[in-house]
Amino acid sequence: MMKHLFGILFSTICFFVLPAFLGIRTLNVDKMKATLEEATKVWDSKSLVTEEVEAPEDTLPELLTQEQIDPEIEIPGVDLTREYREWMPPAYSKQEAALGYDQDTFKVSENFRHRVNFWKRIYSQVTTDQGLLHDTEDLRIVYGVIDFREINSNSALSEGQKQRARRDLLKVQKQEISDRLLRISQAKEAKELQGEDLRYFQMFSHNDGQNKFREAASLKRIRFQLGQADRFLMGMYFSGKYLPEIESIFRAEGLPLELTRLPFVESSFNIYARSKVGASGIWQFIRSTGRIYLKMDTIVDFRNDPIEASRAAAKKLKSNYKLLGSWPLALTAYNHGPAGVKRIVDKLKTQSIEEIIQNATARRFGFASQNFYSCFVAALEIEEAADKFFKKPKWAPEMKYAEIRLKRPLHFKHLIAFFGENEDLALQYNLYFQQAVRRGHRPIPAGYSIRLPPELVQVAMEQLDFLPAPQANKGESSRVGLGGIYLVESGDTLGALARKFGVSVRGIMDVNELASPRMLRVGQQLVIPGLGAD
């Protein structure tokens, strides 16, 4: 249940402008309504979520009060009247010995402040029901605030229609902004304009460029960003499970404790977080990086374990720092890659993150990389003073656990039984097991460890010796081993294997987490869905 809460944003989305108190007017509501009537296609909601944005503090009005932004959080299976501990401000003092650390390490200049302040608004004031349209090159320019809630409750529209409506309405609003900018480009003085035209004109008052409005009218310059405030607040809650141990890990590595807040940016401490490029877990390691620091095989993927992944993140960040010599650069390299950041540093002959953001021309050093450090500092400042941004922030109880090293194979269903058949709870402790194991297609082999709350260990130890050992399937090909594992031979294709075993290609790809049907290699172990032992 919890993974659905984390994994699904709001699939029913469309646009209407925030109430009048925001001070930003509508962007042609009639056109918006017209597109609703034509909406028929499904649109990928994640494309909105992954767009990022910046906005200026001097042009963005106060959006919401604390009472409006701090809803009653409902987490399935969690009683927030009992299952919490009081939030406390983080203790970052007494870190003089930490690598590259002093009291100003994560402070930013006034010239950089508007970036951080915008992300603080995204993380604390604008929810995933809302978003901003802004200029990509001048981060002080925000054209409008968009609200999605009205359409969410419109039962007359199908999911596909709602998704199509989002895309169409976003297109309409971007085009309207572009048209307005082109119109304003004809004006020579502010007195020629009024209303929204005047507001747009004034937003560009600090820009002396002759073609500033015409250049800004390019649709590539107009971006949308979904808010994250409700996600951040929920991330605050779940961070309480893991931060005590994560802080201990970073302290042992001699690293600044502030770095432990990076998962707020990467995943909002969502243990189920998966990106479209294959990054996984609260630290969002991609496969290639994960294999350097973590155990990843057909049984486990420790990118999805908050504790083991934190150990890996500490090592990765330390490596970045030793290469680049500053924490702003080391953090930027966590997103952009250390080699890429090093090339930019060498080319520009500076270690200033501000100069790099201003002057870097590398094509891959795009908006996300340019803003990654700003996002981190924003998250750091919000979490450090959470009671000023949210009403009564809470932490989840710290997750205590014990490990049992298996002496014989164990089915995941028996592990779930140790948790009173609470699969969600079993996953919270053991999400590092691969899908094939969690779905019962293959057992956990002897020698691997399982995790349980300390109070369940004794009972589990007593039961383990009496559980039936998994048996190999009967009547299958000699190349199908224990738990439905098939060894790939020369000439095999997923299509042929799917026909042979009466399953779908997609089923084989999903359970083996294959990105492409062409990812087979001779000798590879494939889990065949439905062939797992009972």
ZIKABEL-V750119 format. One record per backbone hydrogen bond with DSSP energy under -0.5 kcal/mol. CO is the residue of the C=O (numbers start at 1). NH is the residue of the N-H. E is the energy in kcal/mol with one decimal. If there is no record, write none. Layout:
BEGIN
co->CO nh->NH e->E
co->CO nh->NH e->E
END
This chain:
BEGIN
co->1 nh->4 e->-0.6
co->1 nh->5 e->-1.6
co->2 nh->6 e->-2.2
co->3 nh->7 e->-3.5
co->4 nh->8 e->-1.9
co->7 nh->9 e->-0.5
co->11 nh->13 e->-0.9
co->16 nh->147 e->-2.9
co->19 nh->22 e->-2.1
co->20 nh->23 e->-1.8
co->23 nh->25 e->-0.5
co->28 nh->32 e->-1.3
co->29 nh->33 e->-2.5
co->30 nh->34 e->-2.0
co->31 nh->35 e->-1.8
co->32 nh->36 e->-1.2
co->33 nh->37 e->-1.1
co->34 nh->37 e->-0.5
co->34 nh->38 e->-0.7
co->35 nh->38 e->-0.6
co->35 nh->39 e->-0.7
co->36 nh->39 e->-0.8
co->41 nh->164 e->-0.7
co->43 nh->45 e->-0.7
co->44 nh->47 e->-1.5
co->45 nh->48 e->-1.3
co->45 nh->49 e->-1.2
co->46 nh->50 e->-2.3
co->48 nh->51 e->-0.8
co->48 nh->226 e->-0.7
co->51 nh->226 e->-0.6
co->56 nh->60 e->-1.4
co->59 nh->61 e->-0.7
co->65 nh->69 e->-2.1
co->66 nh->70 e->-2.1
co->69 nh->71 e->-1.1
co->71 nh->73 e->-0.9
co->73 nh->75 e->-0.6
co->74 nh->76 e->-0.6
co->75 nh->78 e->-2.6
co->78 nh->80 e->-0.9
co->79 nh->82 e->-1.8
co->79 nh->83 e->-4.3
co->82 nh->84 e->-1.8
co->85 nh->395 e->-2.5
co->90 nh->92 e->-0.8
co->95 nh->98 e->-2.2
co->98 nh->101 e->-1.6
co->102 nh->105 e->-2.0
co->104 nh->107 e->-1.7
co->109 nh->112 e->-0.8
co->109 nh->113 e->-1.0
co->110 nh->114 e->-0.6
co->112 nh->115 e->-1.0
co->112 nh->116 e->-1.3
co->113 nh->117 e->-2.9
co->114 nh->118 e->-1.7
co->115 nh->119 e->-1.9
co->116 nh->120 e->-2.0
co->117 nh->121 e->-1.6
co->118 nh->121 e->-0.5
co->118 nh->122 e->-2.3
co->119 nh->123 e->-2.4
co->120 nh->124 e->-1.3
co->121 nh->125 e->-3.2
co->121 nh->126 e->-1.9
co->122 nh->228 e->-2.4
co->122 nh->229 e->-0.7
co->125 nh->127 e->-0.6
co->126 nh->228 e->-1.0
co->126 nh->229 e->-2.7
co->127 nh->130 e->-2.1
co->127 nh->227 e->-1.0
co->129 nh->148 e->-3.3
co->130 nh->227 e->-2.6
co->131 nh->146 e->-3.2
co->132 nh->225 e->-1.9
co->133 nh->143 e->-2.2
co->133 nh->144 e->-1.3
co->134 nh->223 e->-2.7
co->137 nh->139 e->-0.7
co->138 nh->141 e->-1.7
co->140 nh->142 e->-0.6
co->141 nh->135 e->-2.0
co->144 nh->133 e->-2.2
co->145 nh->18 e->-1.0
co->146 nh->131 e->-2.2
co->147 nh->16 e->-2.2
co->148 nh->151 e->-0.7
co->148 nh->152 e->-0.9
co->149 nh->152 e->-0.6
co->149 nh->153 e->-0.8
co->150 nh->153 e->-0.8
co->151 nh->154 e->-1.7
co->153 nh->155 e->-1.3
co->154 nh->157 e->-1.4
co->158 nh->162 e->-2.3
co->159 nh->163 e->-2.3
co->160 nh->164 e->-2.5
co->161 nh->165 e->-2.4
co->162 nh->166 e->-1.8
co->163 nh->167 e->-1.7
co->164 nh->168 e->-2.5
co->165 nh->169 e->-2.8
co->166 nh->170 e->-2.4
co->167 nh->171 e->-2.1
co->168 nh->172 e->-2.4
co->169 nh->173 e->-2.5
co->170 nh->174 e->-2.4
co->171 nh->175 e->-2.2
co->172 nh->176 e->-2.2
co->173 nh->177 e->-2.2
co->174 nh->178 e->-2.4
co->175 nh->179 e->-2.7
co->176 nh->180 e->-2.2
co->177 nh->181 e->-2.3
co->178 nh->182 e->-2.2
co->179 nh->183 e->-2.0
co->180 nh->184 e->-2.7
co->181 nh->185 e->-1.7
co->183 nh->186 e->-1.4
co->184 nh->187 e->-2.0
co->189 nh->192 e->-1.4
co->190 nh->193 e->-2.2
co->194 nh->197 e->-1.1
co->194 nh->198 e->-0.7
co->195 nh->199 e->-2.0
co->196 nh->200 e->-2.7
co->197 nh->201 e->-2.4
co->198 nh->202 e->-2.5
co->199 nh->203 e->-1.8
co->200 nh->204 e->-0.9
co->201 nh->204 e->-0.8
co->202 nh->205 e->-1.7
co->204 nh->207 e->-2.0
co->206 nh->208 e->-0.6
co->209 nh->212 e->-1.0
co->211 nh->215 e->-2.8
co->212 nh->216 e->-1.8
co->213 nh->217 e->-1.1
co->215 nh->218 e->-1.2
co->218 nh->221 e->-1.9
co->219 nh->222 e->-0.9
co->221 nh->136 e->-2.4
co->221 nh->223 e->-0.6
co->223 nh->134 e->-2.1
co->225 nh->132 e->-2.0
co->228 nh->232 e->-2.9
co->229 nh->233 e->-2.4
co->230 nh->234 e->-1.9
co->231 nh->235 e->-2.7
co->232 nh->236 e->-2.2
co->233 nh->237 e->-1.5
co->234 nh->238 e->-2.3
co->235 nh->239 e->-2.2
co->236 nh->240 e->-0.8
co->237 nh->240 e->-1.1
co->237 nh->396 e->-3.1
co->238 nh->241 e->-1.4
co->238 nh->242 e->-0.6
co->239 nh->242 e->-0.8
co->239 nh->243 e->-2.8
co->241 nh->399 e->-2.1
co->242 nh->245 e->-0.5
co->242 nh->246 e->-2.5
co->243 nh->247 e->-3.2
co->244 nh->248 e->-1.5
co->245 nh->249 e->-2.0
co->246 nh->250 e->-2.3
co->247 nh->251 e->-2.6
co->248 nh->252 e->-2.2
co->249 nh->253 e->-1.4
co->250 nh->255 e->-2.7
co->251 nh->254 e->-1.2
co->254 nh->99 e->-3.4
co->256 nh->259 e->-1.3
co->257 nh->260 e->-1.8
co->258 nh->261 e->-1.9
co->259 nh->262 e->-1.8
co->261 nh->264 e->-1.6
co->262 nh->265 e->-1.5
co->262 nh->266 e->-2.0
co->263 nh->267 e->-2.8
co->263 nh->268 e->-2.0
co->263 nh->269 e->-1.1
co->267 nh->270 e->-1.1
co->269 nh->271 e->-0.9
co->270 nh->273 e->-1.8
co->273 nh->281 e->-2.0
co->275 nh->278 e->-1.7
co->279 nh->275 e->-2.5
co->280 nh->285 e->-1.5
co->281 nh->284 e->-1.1
co->285 nh->280 e->-1.8
co->286 nh->290 e->-2.9
co->287 nh->291 e->-2.4
co->288 nh->292 e->-0.6
co->289 nh->292 e->-1.0
co->289 nh->293 e->-1.1
co->290 nh->294 e->-2.8
co->295 nh->302 e->-2.2
co->299 nh->434 e->-3.1
co->300 nh->297 e->-2.8
co->301 nh->304 e->-2.0
co->302 nh->305 e->-1.1
co->304 nh->306 e->-0.6
co->305 nh->309 e->-2.7
co->306 nh->310 e->-1.0
co->307 nh->311 e->-1.8
co->308 nh->312 e->-1.9
co->309 nh->313 e->-2.6
co->310 nh->314 e->-2.3
co->311 nh->315 e->-1.7
co->312 nh->316 e->-2.6
co->313 nh->317 e->-3.0
co->314 nh->318 e->-2.2
co->315 nh->319 e->-2.3
co->316 nh->320 e->-2.4
co->317 nh->321 e->-2.4
co->318 nh->322 e->-2.4
co->319 nh->323 e->-1.6
co->320 nh->324 e->-2.4
co->321 nh->325 e->-3.5
co->326 nh->330 e->-2.3
co->327 nh->331 e->-2.8
co->328 nh->332 e->-1.9
co->329 nh->333 e->-2.4
co->330 nh->334 e->-0.9
co->331 nh->334 e->-0.5
co->331 nh->335 e->-0.8
co->332 nh->335 e->-0.9
co->332 nh->336 e->-2.9
co->333 nh->337 e->-2.0
co->337 nh->341 e->-2.0
co->338 nh->342 e->-2.6
co->339 nh->343 e->-2.0
co->340 nh->344 e->-1.7
co->341 nh->345 e->-2.7
co->342 nh->346 e->-2.6
co->343 nh->347 e->-2.1
co->344 nh->348 e->-2.7
co->345 nh->349 e->-1.7
co->345 nh->350 e->-1.0
co->351 nh->353 e->-0.6
co->352 nh->356 e->-2.3
co->353 nh->357 e->-2.4
co->354 nh->358 e->-1.9
co->355 nh->359 e->-2.3
co->356 nh->360 e->-2.8
co->362 nh->365 e->-1.1
co->364 nh->366 e->-2.2
co->366 nh->370 e->-2.6
co->367 nh->371 e->-1.6
co->368 nh->372 e->-0.7
co->369 nh->372 e->-0.7
co->369 nh->373 e->-0.5
co->371 nh->375 e->-2.4
co->372 nh->376 e->-2.1
co->373 nh->377 e->-2.5
co->374 nh->378 e->-2.3
co->375 nh->379 e->-2.6
co->376 nh->380 e->-2.5
co->377 nh->381 e->-2.5
co->378 nh->382 e->-2.2
co->379 nh->383 e->-2.6
co->380 nh->384 e->-1.8
co->381 nh->385 e->-0.9
co->382 nh->385 e->-0.7
co->383 nh->386 e->-0.9
co->385 nh->388 e->-2.2
co->385 nh->389 e->-0.6
co->386 nh->389 e->-1.0
co->386 nh->390 e->-2.8
co->390 nh->393 e->-0.5
co->393 nh->87 e->-1.0
co->395 nh->85 e->-2.7
co->398 nh->400 e->-0.8
co->402 nh->452 e->-2.3
co->404 nh->406 e->-0.6
co->404 nh->450 e->-2.3
co->406 nh->447 e->-2.7
co->410 nh->444 e->-3.4
co->411 nh->414 e->-0.9
co->411 nh->415 e->-1.3
co->412 nh->416 e->-2.6
co->413 nh->417 e->-1.5
co->414 nh->418 e->-1.2
co->415 nh->418 e->-0.5
co->415 nh->419 e->-0.7
co->416 nh->419 e->-1.2
co->416 nh->421 e->-1.5
co->416 nh->422 e->-0.6
co->417 nh->420 e->-1.8
co->419 nh->422 e->-0.9
co->421 nh->423 e->-1.2
co->422 nh->426 e->-2.3
co->423 nh->427 e->-2.5
co->424 nh->428 e->-2.0
co->425 nh->429 e->-1.3
co->426 nh->430 e->-1.5
co->427 nh->431 e->-1.0
co->430 nh->433 e->-1.5
co->432 nh->301 e->-3.4
co->434 nh->437 e->-0.8
co->434 nh->438 e->-2.4
co->435 nh->439 e->-2.7
co->436 nh->441 e->-2.0
co->436 nh->442 e->-1.1
co->437 nh->440 e->-1.4
co->443 nh->445 e->-0.6
co->444 nh->410 e->-2.2
co->445 nh->448 e->-1.5
co->448 nh->406 e->-3.0
co->450 nh->404 e->-2.4
co->452 nh->402 e->-2.8
co->453 nh->456 e->-2.2
co->453 nh->457 e->-0.6
co->454 nh->457 e->-1.0
co->456 nh->460 e->-2.3
co->457 nh->461 e->-2.7
co->458 nh->462 e->-1.8
co->459 nh->463 e->-1.9
co->460 nh->464 e->-2.3
co->461 nh->465 e->-0.7
co->463 nh->466 e->-1.7
co->463 nh->467 e->-0.9
co->464 nh->467 e->-0.7
co->477 nh->480 e->-2.3
co->479 nh->481 e->-0.7
co->479 nh->487 e->-1.5
co->481 nh->484 e->-1.7
co->481 nh->485 e->-0.7
co->484 nh->486 e->-0.5
co->484 nh->528 e->-2.8
co->485 nh->481 e->-3.9
co->486 nh->488 e->-0.6
co->486 nh->526 e->-3.2
co->488 nh->523 e->-3.3
co->489 nh->492 e->-2.0
co->493 nh->497 e->-2.4
co->494 nh->498 e->-2.6
co->495 nh->499 e->-2.0
co->496 nh->500 e->-2.3
co->497 nh->501 e->-2.2
co->498 nh->502 e->-0.7
co->498 nh->503 e->-2.3
co->499 nh->502 e->-0.5
co->504 nh->508 e->-1.9
co->505 nh->509 e->-2.5
co->506 nh->510 e->-2.9
co->507 nh->511 e->-2.2
co->508 nh->512 e->-1.6
co->509 nh->513 e->-0.5
co->509 nh->514 e->-2.6
co->510 nh->513 e->-0.8
co->511 nh->436 e->-0.5
co->516 nh->519 e->-1.6
co->521 nh->524 e->-2.1
co->524 nh->488 e->-2.8
co->524 nh->526 e->-0.6
co->526 nh->486 e->-3.7
co->527 nh->529 e->-0.7
co->528 nh->531 e->-1.9
END
